[in-house]
Amino acid sequence: MKIAILDDYQNVALDLADWGRLDAATTVFNGPIGDEDAIAAALADFEVIVCMRERTPMPGSLINRLTNLKLLITTGMRNRSFDLDAAKARGVTVCGTQGGGSPTSELTWALILGLMKNLPKDDRSMRNGEWQPHLGLDLMGKTLGLLGLGKLGEAVAKVGVAFGMDVIAWSQNLTDERAAEAGARRVEKDELFATADVISIHLVLSDRSRGLVGARELGLMKPDSF
């Protein structure tokens, strides 16, 4: 059996699982392979393909060219780049891996803090011989707006509450009760964009969520919001 691991940019996949238990030859691709023709040629001999997130799409046109493919795996439980109908028609099994949401919520807060405290600017300034020329913003009392209040959104909301922020949220199915459970207050979408100092999006990409944020919504935001 031949296994291909795609887009392992950080070269970590072989350390995250016990691949040695498998009677298989494992090949790791650490960067993008190329266009669909190049991908089809590179993966033609593999029975198992492991995709790191959605970095290499798997449309039906590609799946149909991979005649040896039997198992298609994605890290995480969702991968919008997979053509599931094509995989099913070909008899290819598709599965995902378990994972926690903490890395996503932690990265969200790293980005928020970096923006509000000017960390990238101050880092560059210090390297250029300057000392703290920028003044950061306090989080306490600011409004955090969350589009989506599922597991990830709730994790982000709890940290916002701990910082003393007013957390507001919106999604199509969000209720006042569910928002309150997460420490947030439900508002309409336009109000969220118009009043939030920081907006973070935590919605699964789908036909219903695609295009929810456009020029009109961005135009509602305050000039100094993030």
Sequence and secondary structure as in RCSB ss.txt:
>XXXX:A:sequence
MKIAILDDYQNVALDLADWGRLDAATTVFNGPIGDEDAIAAALADFEVIVCMRERTPMPGSLINRLTNLKLLITT
GMRNRSFDLDAAKARGVTVCGTQGGGSPTSELTWALILGLMKNLPKDDRSMRNGEWQPHLGLDLMGKTLGLLGLG
KLGEAVAKVGVAFGMDVIAWSQNLTDERAAEAGARRVEKDELFATADVISIHLVLSDRSRGLVGARELGLMKPDS
F
>XXXX:A:secstr
 EEEEE  TTS HHHHS GGGSSSEEEE  S   SHHHHHHHTTT SEEEE TTSS B HHHHTT TT  EEEES
SS  TTB HHHHHHHT EEEE    SHHHHHHHHHHHHHHHTTHHHHHHHHHTT    S     TT EEEEE  S
HHHHHHHHHHHHTT EEEEE TT  HHHHHHTT EE  HHHHHHH SEEEE    STTTTTSS HHHHHHS TT 
 
